[in-house]
Amino acid sequence: MRRIIIIALSVALLTTTAWVVRGAAAGSTAQTTRSAAATISDQSGQRKALYQSQLEQNLQHQHPAAHQHPAAATTGDAGRLASQLARARLATAKYATNLGAAKADGYQIITRMMPDMGYHFLNPTIQGFDVTKPPILVYERHGRAWQLAAFEWVFPTKPATPPLPGATYGSFGAACHYKDGTFVFTASQDKCAKRSPQTGAAFNFWHPDLVTLHVWLWYPNPAGLYNGTNPYIRPFNRG
């Protein structure tokens, strides 16, 4: 976005310079210069308004479930969200391409590659909502390389107040999770096998039905910041 604004300013300066030259040839340099200055001021204001409008539209570009009706983001919401996301990005930069660092800090695999999402890694010591401490990191794998793509928070029920402006939610059914990231949807923990039916890995934990909140901070998502899936992840689906 910064690059687009710089290009737009350059075009405006070139146009203004041409007007000044033509004015000088006609003997009206002073008048044209004043007119050009006013034009630059007007265009600067228009660009600022356009930038703000585009920012708000991007923050609102989400695809919530049919039953959800999130309130439209205000200018204040946009600024607050931008600040929160900047803090989150700074706090998690060390994990961006370093899965080893995440594991060293307590993140462990809870799902293998989920189509159009990624591999999920949970830190069970993180509780509550803190935008700088996501309990779940979502990674994409390409060969031996890992790229952090999104964060995820889970709740037993939909939060009464959105933890982030304009937040929309998904869901994840009750499931038994195993040490290697395999899982089985099961209504109660007493029905969890001690070993993964797919791989034989040891049982890790069970959880009830959950409400989920994804935030695609480290990978662009044309479907929206909070959308559960991301079409840009499709090339990674084979792991």
Backbone hydrogen bonds, N-H to C=O, Kabsch-Sander energy under -0.5 kcal/mol:
donor,donor_aa,acceptor,acceptor_aa,energy
5,I,1,M,-2.2
6,I,2,R,-2.4
7,I,3,R,-2.4
8,A,4,I,-2.4
9,L,5,I,-2.4
10,S,6,I,-2.2
11,V,7,I,-2.3
12,A,8,A,-2.1
13,L,9,L,-2.4
14,L,10,S,-2.3
15,T,11,V,-2.2
16,T,12,A,-2.2
17,T,13,L,-2.4
18,A,14,L,-1.9
19,W,15,T,-1.7
20,V,16,T,-2.1
21,V,17,T,-2.2
22,R,18,A,-2.1
23,G,19,W,-2.2
24,A,20,V,-2.2
25,A,21,V,-1.8
26,A,22,R,-1.2
27,G,24,A,-1.3
28,S,23,G,-3.1
32,T,28,S,-2.2
33,T,29,T,-2.5
34,R,30,A,-2.1
35,S,31,Q,-2.1
36,A,32,T,-2.9
37,A,33,T,-2.4
38,A,34,R,-2.1
39,T,35,S,-2.2
40,I,36,A,-2.6
41,S,37,A,-2.2
42,D,38,A,-2.5
43,Q,39,T,-3.0
44,S,40,I,-2.7
45,G,41,S,-2.0
46,Q,42,D,-2.3
47,R,43,Q,-2.8
48,K,44,S,-2.3
49,A,45,G,-2.3
50,L,46,Q,-2.6
51,Y,47,R,-2.9
52,Q,48,K,-2.3
53,S,49,A,-2.3
54,Q,50,L,-2.7
55,L,51,Y,-2.3
56,E,52,Q,-2.3
57,Q,53,S,-2.2
58,N,54,Q,-2.4
59,L,55,L,-2.1
60,Q,56,E,-1.4
61,H,57,Q,-0.7
61,H,58,N,-0.7
62,Q,60,Q,-2.1
68,Q,65,A,-2.1
78,A,74,T,-2.5
79,G,75,T,-2.0
80,R,76,G,-2.3
81,L,77,D,-3.0
82,A,78,A,-2.4
83,S,79,G,-1.9
84,Q,80,R,-2.2
85,L,81,L,-2.8
86,A,82,A,-1.9
87,R,83,S,-1.9
88,A,84,Q,-2.2
89,R,85,L,-2.5
90,L,86,A,-2.1
91,A,87,R,-2.2
92,T,88,A,-1.5
93,A,89,R,-0.6
93,A,90,L,-0.7
95,Y,92,T,-1.9
96,A,93,A,-1.2
98,N,95,Y,-0.7
102,A,98,N,-1.3
103,K,99,L,-2.5
104,A,100,G,-2.3
105,D,101,A,-1.2
106,G,103,K,-1.7
107,Y,102,A,-2.2
108,Q,122,L,-2.6
110,I,120,H,-3.0
111,T,120,H,-1.4
112,R,181,G,-1.1
114,M,118,G,-1.5
117,M,114,M,-2.4
118,G,114,M,-0.9
119,Y,139,Y,-2.7
120,H,111,T,-1.0
121,F,137,L,-2.4
122,L,108,Q,-3.0
123,N,135,P,-2.8
126,I,123,N,-1.7
127,Q,125,T,-0.6
130,D,128,G,-0.6
133,K,130,D,-2.3
136,I,152,E,-1.2
137,L,121,F,-2.6
138,V,150,A,-3.1
139,Y,119,Y,-2.7
139,Y,137,L,-0.6
140,E,147,Q,-2.7
142,H,145,A,-2.7
145,A,142,H,-2.1
147,Q,140,E,-2.7
148,L,96,A,-3.2
149,A,138,V,-3.1
150,A,138,V,-1.6
151,F,215,V,-2.2
152,E,136,I,-1.9
153,W,213,L,-2.2
155,F,211,V,-2.7
167,A,164,L,-2.0
170,G,212,T,-2.5
172,F,210,L,-2.1
175,A,207,H,-1.6
176,C,184,V,-3.2
177,H,205,F,-3.4
178,Y,182,T,-2.6
179,K,202,A,-2.7
181,G,178,Y,-2.3
184,V,176,C,-2.3
186,T,174,A,-1.1
191,K,188,S,-1.5
192,C,189,Q,-2.1
196,S,201,A,-2.8
200,G,196,S,-2.0
203,F,194,K,-1.8
204,N,177,H,-3.0
205,F,177,H,-1.3
207,H,175,A,-1.8
210,L,172,F,-2.7
211,V,155,F,-3.3
212,T,170,G,-1.6
213,L,153,W,-2.6
214,H,226,Y,-0.6
215,V,151,F,-2.1
216,W,225,L,-2.4
217,L,215,V,-1.8
218,W,149,A,-1.7
219,Y,149,A,-0.8
224,G,221,N,-1.8
227,N,224,G,-0.9
230,N,116,D,-2.4
233,I,230,N,-1.8
234,R,231,P,-1.2
236,F,233,I,-2.6
237,N,234,R,-1.8
239,G,236,F,-2.6
